[in-house]
């Protein structure tokens, strides 16, 4: 964690200062996040997003589902320029903000799609084309698996950023199995200065996802696997 803090505060400081300034500017009109104090953003968004950086393969192609304000994707991209990202976000204003950050910070190989993940996951252009999929603060783990695992190649991983409550991770075992995944590991950590407990859940894709998933029309949330 000390190495990552050093990267954010020193080596990549200008990037994160610029990112914070843009977040503050656009949050007033786009309502991107309720976390607005600089220290809170640093720990709860920047540092939390950064802690998964070593879980992604070199030069990997990554799908992020429900990108919001770019956490963890744009933080990871700043720290890992080798990664290629496709960001899937259904809210147009959030996509506009993501585009501004990508342009202003001159981040290469980042594509932004103003589309619903459950639609894109059925498209051959995107389905099972990624070494990794990731998501943060989008839905419970059993729901996220149905949104995210269809994007992942066999042999790749779905990396979920979750709270320190492991209950929902246990709930997701059935979903993982149905969708071709296998829970590989849970990495738990505590953010500094009592900013909370967090977990990175890593799900390995071991089989192709059956064609009928994701089900769409809100069924993922209404009736989780």
ABEGO torsion letter per residue (X at the ends): XAAAAAAAAAAAAAAAAAAAAAAAAAAAAAGABABABAAAAAAAAAAAAAAAAAABBBGBBBBBBGAEAGOAAAAAAAABAABBBBBBBABAAAAAAAAAAAAAAGBBGBBBBBBBAAAAAABAAABGABABBBBBGABBAAAAAAAAAAABBBGBBBBBBBBABAAAAAAAAAAAAAAGBBBABBBBBBBBGGAEBBBBBBBBBABBBBAAOBAEGGAAAABBX
